[in-house]
Amino acid sequence: MKHIELTRAESAALKGIAILFIALHNFFHWLPFAVSENEYQYNYYKTYHMYEHVKQLSPNLFIDFFSYFGHYGVPVFVFLSGYGMVKKYESGKPVPSFLKFTSYNFLKFWKLMILAYVLFFVADFYYHNYSVCSRWNVVDVLCNFTYIVNLLPNPDKNVYPGPYWYFSLTLQLYFFYYLLIMRTGRRVLSISIVTSILLQAVAMFYIDAPGQHDAIQYLRYNFVGSLLPFCMGVWMARYPIPFNRWMIIPAAGITVLCCFNALSWLAAPFFVVVMAVCFIKFVHPKGINALAWLGALSSYVFVIHPSIRLFTIGWGKSGSPYLAALTYMAVTLVLAIGYKWLLSKVSKKK
């Protein structure tokens, strides 16, 4: 049995798969007839809804699949973040100071985010007939750009556009890695994973009242809820792990089973990551190259797609969901290519 090791192309290809899942999820889950996801909290009726659609062979299974499962592209990205941290900062090169580490990552995200954020503001302003959308306020904008928005009491009501919460989450995980994980070993990784699962379980079963999800939602918006896939990435990059690509079969089955119980749902990202890594080992080199091309655009797709969704989701709701989704993805990719080119020109001038 071989040990797991990802090439640069395979890592980029995994980013391509992850952004495809996330972008389609962020479109399809807004459709009123689609199955809702269990992302920040767990509701059994959503799993049952998905089960019924599969059993009845619903004509919209493609939409339901990405609406329900598409958000699992996030733990794949989180896993790759942990994997990338080790490859970048544990290769024997001098480690930057915490100040340099922080300023580098803040500037990297600001550069990526600022123009796209302005584009979304203009698009949102136009879409709402030139009236100021009630979702915009100065405090939320400042919290988004200082990446503390996830720490606010109700982050789901403060992050706008919605997907941008991921920037805050990523920086939290980076800080966690730098301050605790980088200089420690297996024991700290194991304790971090177990603590993450326990805290989420306590939040669900002992803090949240029946029908309420404030505590578990808060943890999953912040780094505690993502330590499992992040620490998996660190572990896989550091330590040899026995691997067989056919593990994809049991991993896929267990992922589905995890959806039927609130406690096992917390472990689902583990099997999703295993499944993703196994899948990439099946892909032909030409497929890897195509997915890696998409992966190289993933960050640009991420910041651009909320603006395009504004103008295509109504079309999807009115009865042409597949054509609307195709248009949404095509326009997003074209603008992502243009945005990447624009930022590269700005960087060269500087």
C-alpha positions in Angstrom: 0.0 0.0 0.0 1.4 3.4 -1.1 1.7 6.5 1.0 -0.3 9.6 0.3 1.5 12.4 -1.5 0.0 15.1 -3.7 1.8 16.7 -6.5 1.4 20.4 -7.2 -0.8 19.6 -10.2 -3.0 17.3 -8.1 -3.4 19.9 -5.3 -4.4 22.5 -8.0 -6.8 19.9 -9.5 -8.4 19.4 -6.0 -8.9 23.2 -5.8 -10.6 23.0 -9.2 -13.0 20.3 -8.0 -13.7 22.2 -4.7 -14.4 25.5 -6.4 -16.7 23.8 -8.9 -18.7 22.3 -6.0 -18.8 25.5 -4.1 -19.9 27.7 -7.0 -22.6 25.3 -8.1 -23.8 24.9 -4.5 -24.0 28.7 -4.0 -26.2 28.9 -7.0 -28.4 25.8 -6.7 -29.2 26.1 -3.0 -31.1 29.3 -3.7 -33.6 27.5 -5.9 -36.8 27.0 -3.9 -37.3 23.4 -5.1 -33.8 22.3 -4.3 -32.8 20.2 -1.2 -31.2 22.4 1.5 -27.8 21.6 2.9 -26.6 20.8 6.4 -23.6 23.1 6.5 -23.5 25.3 9.7 -26.1 23.2 11.6 -27.7 19.8 11.4 -31.4 19.2 10.5 -32.4 15.6 9.9 -35.4 16.6 7.7 -32.9 18.0 5.1 -31.2 14.6 4.8 -34.6 12.9 4.7 -35.6 15.3 1.9 -32.5 14.3 -0.1 -33.2 10.6 0.6 -36.8 11.0 -0.8 -35.6 12.7 -3.9 -33.1 10.0 -4.6 -35.6 7.2 -3.9 -38.1 8.9 -6.3 -35.4 9.6 -8.9 -36.3 13.3 -9.0 -35.7 15.0 -12.3 -33.6 17.6 -10.5 -31.2 15.2 -8.8 -28.2 17.0 -10.3 -29.4 20.3 -8.7 -30.2 18.5 -5.4 -26.8 16.8 -5.3 -24.8 20.1 -5.6 -27.3 22.0 -3.3 -27.0 19.4 -0.6 -23.4 18.2 -0.9 -21.7 21.1 -2.7 -20.6 22.9 0.5 -18.2 20.0 1.2 -15.9 21.8 -1.3 -15.0 24.0 1.8 -13.4 21.2 3.9 -11.4 20.2 0.8 -10.1 23.8 0.5 -9.4 23.8 4.3 -7.5 20.5 4.0 -5.4 22.0 1.2 -4.7 25.0 3.3 -3.2 22.8 6.1 -1.3 20.7 3.5 0.1 23.9 1.9 1.1 25.5 5.2 3.4 22.5 5.9 4.9 22.5 2.4 5.5 26.3 2.6 6.8 26.8 6.1 8.3 23.4 7.1 10.6 23.0 4.1 13.7 24.2 5.9 13.6 27.8 4.9 13.6 30.6 7.6 10.1 31.1 9.1 8.9 34.7 8.9 8.0 36.6 12.0 4.4 36.6 13.1 4.1 40.3 12.0 5.4 39.4 8.5 3.3 36.3 8.3 0.2 38.3 9.3 0.8 41.3 7.0 1.6 39.0 4.0 -1.7 37.1 4.3 -3.8 40.2 5.0 -2.3 41.9 2.0 -2.8 38.8 -0.2 -6.5 38.7 0.7 -7.0 42.4 0.4 -5.5 42.4 -3.1 -7.9 39.6 -4.1 -10.9 41.0 -2.4 -11.1 44.8 -2.8 -12.0 45.2 -6.5 -14.4 42.2 -6.4 -16.1 43.6 -3.3 -16.6 46.9 -5.1 -18.0 45.1 -8.1 -20.5 43.2 -5.9 -21.5 46.5 -4.2 -22.2 48.1 -7.6 -24.0 45.0 -8.9 -26.1 44.8 -5.7 -26.9 48.5 -5.9 -28.0 48.2 -9.5 -29.9 45.0 -8.9 -32.0 46.6 -6.2 -32.9 49.6 -8.4 -30.3 51.9 -7.1 -31.5 51.8 -3.5 -29.2 51.1 -0.6 -29.6 47.4 0.3 -30.4 46.9 4.0 -27.6 44.3 4.2 -24.9 47.0 3.9 -23.6 49.0 6.8 -20.2 50.5 7.7 -19.5 48.2 10.6 -20.0 45.0 8.7 -17.9 46.2 5.8 -15.1 47.1 8.2 -15.4 43.8 9.9 -15.2 42.0 6.5 -12.0 43.9 5.6 -10.4 43.3 9.0 -11.4 39.6 8.8 -13.1 39.6 12.2 -16.7 39.4 10.9 -16.9 35.7 11.8 -16.3 36.6 15.5 -19.5 38.8 15.6 -22.4 37.3 17.6 -24.4 36.5 14.4 -21.9 36.1 11.6 -24.4 34.7 9.1 -26.2 38.1 9.3 -23.0 40.2 9.0 -21.2 38.6 6.1 -22.3 40.1 2.8 -21.7 38.7 0.2 -22.1 35.4 1.9 -19.1 33.4 0.7 -16.7 36.0 1.9 -16.8 34.5 5.4 -14.2 32.0 4.2 -11.5 34.7 4.3 -11.9 35.2 8.0 -12.0 31.4 8.6 -8.8 30.9 6.6 -6.9 33.6 8.5 -8.0 32.1 11.8 -6.6 28.7 10.7 -3.4 30.3 9.5 -2.9 31.9 12.9 -3.7 28.7 14.7 -1.1 26.9 12.6 1.6 29.5 13.2 1.0 29.9 16.9 0.4 26.3 17.9 0.7 23.7 15.1 3.9 24.6 13.3 6.2 23.7 16.1 4.3 20.7 17.6 3.6 17.2 16.5 1.0 14.4 16.3 -0.2 14.8 19.9 -1.3 18.4 19.4 -2.9 17.6 16.1 -4.8 14.7 17.6 -5.9 16.9 20.6 -7.0 19.7 18.3 -9.2 17.3 16.2 -10.8 15.6 19.3 -11.4 19.0 21.0 -13.0 20.4 17.8 -15.5 17.4 17.6 -16.2 17.6 21.4 -16.9 21.3 21.4 -19.3 21.0 18.4 -21.1 18.1 20.0 -21.5 20.0 23.3 -22.8 23.0 21.3 -25.4 20.9 19.5 -26.6 18.7 22.4 -26.1 20.7 25.5 -26.0 24.4 24.6 -28.4 24.9 21.7 -32.1 24.6 22.7 -34.3 22.4 20.6 -34.8 23.9 17.2 -32.0 26.5 17.8 -28.5 26.3 16.3 -26.7 29.5 17.5 -23.8 27.8 19.2 -23.0 25.1 16.6 -23.4 27.7 13.8 -20.9 30.0 15.5 -18.3 27.3 15.9 -18.6 26.2 12.3 -18.3 29.8 11.1 -15.0 29.9 13.0 -11.8 27.8 13.1 -13.0 25.3 15.7 -15.5 23.9 13.2 -12.8 23.3 10.6 -9.9 21.9 12.6 -10.7 18.3 11.4 -9.9 18.8 7.7 -7.2 21.4 8.4 -5.3 19.1 10.8 -5.8 16.3 8.3 -3.9 18.4 5.7 -1.1 19.1 8.1 -0.9 15.4 9.1 -0.9 14.2 5.6 1.9 16.6 4.5 4.1 15.6 7.5 3.6 11.9 8.2 3.4 8.9 5.9 -0.1 7.5 5.7 -1.0 4.1 4.1 -3.1 4.8 1.0 -5.1 3.0 -1.6 -7.2 4.9 -4.1 -9.9 2.3 -3.9 -10.6 3.6 -0.4 -12.9 6.0 -2.3 -15.7 3.4 -2.3 -16.0 3.0 1.5 -15.3 6.7 2.0 -18.2 7.6 -0.3 -20.5 5.2 1.5 -19.6 6.4 5.0 -20.0 10.0 3.9 -23.6 9.3 2.9 -24.2 7.4 6.2 -22.8 10.3 8.2 -25.6 12.5 6.9 -28.2 10.5 8.8 -27.0 11.3 12.3 -26.1 14.6 14.0 -22.9 13.3 15.7 -21.6 11.4 12.7 -22.3 14.5 10.6 -19.4 16.1 12.5 -17.0 13.5 11.1 -18.2 13.7 7.5 -15.4 16.1 6.4 -12.9 13.4 7.2 -14.4 11.0 4.7 -15.1 13.8 2.2 -11.3 14.6 2.1 -10.4 10.9 1.8 -12.8 10.6 -1.0 -11.4 13.7 -2.8 -7.8 12.6 -2.5 -8.7 9.1 -3.7 -10.7 10.5 -6.6 -7.8 12.7 -7.9 -5.6 9.6 -8.1 -8.0 8.1 -10.6 -8.0 11.1 -12.9 -6.1 10.9 -16.2 -3.2 13.4 -16.5 -5.2 15.4 -19.1 -8.1 15.6 -16.7 -5.6 16.7 -14.0 -4.4 19.5 -16.2 -7.9 20.7 -17.0 -8.9 20.7 -13.3 -5.6 22.3 -12.3 -6.3 25.1 -14.8 -9.7 25.7 -13.0 -7.9 25.4 -9.6 -5.5 28.2 -10.6 -8.6 30.4 -11.1 -10.4 29.2 -8.0 -9.7 32.2 -5.8 -10.8 34.6 -8.6 -13.9 32.5 -9.2 -14.6 32.6 -5.5 -14.7 36.4 -5.3 -16.4 37.0 -8.6 -19.3 34.5 -8.5 -21.6 36.2 -6.0 -21.9 39.2 -8.4 -22.9 37.0 -11.3 -25.3 35.0 -9.2 -27.3 38.1 -8.5 -28.3 38.4 -12.2 -28.8 34.8 -13.0 -30.5 33.3 -10.0 -33.9 34.9 -10.9 -33.7 33.2 -14.3 -33.0 29.9 -12.5 -36.0 30.3 -10.2 -38.3 31.2 -13.1 -38.0 27.7 -14.8 -34.6 27.5 -16.6 -32.2 26.4 -13.8 -29.8 24.5 -16.0 -29.4 27.2 -18.6 -29.1 29.8 -15.9 -26.5 27.8 -14.1 -24.5 27.3 -17.3 -24.6 31.0 -18.0 -23.6 31.8 -14.4 -20.6 29.5 -14.6 -19.5 30.6 -18.1 -19.7 34.3 -17.3 -18.0 33.7 -13.9 -15.1 31.9 -15.6 -14.6 34.6 -18.2 -14.6 37.4 -15.6 -12.3 35.3 -13.3 -9.8 35.1 -16.2 -10.0 38.8 -16.7 -9.8 39.6 -13.0 -6.6 37.4 -12.7 -5.1 39.2 -15.7 -6.0 42.6 -14.2 -4.5 41.8 -10.8 -1.3 40.5 -12.5 -0.9 43.8 -14.4 -1.4 45.8 -11.2 1.2 43.7 -9.4 3.7 44.1 -12.3 3.3 47.9 -12.2 4.0 47.9 -8.4 
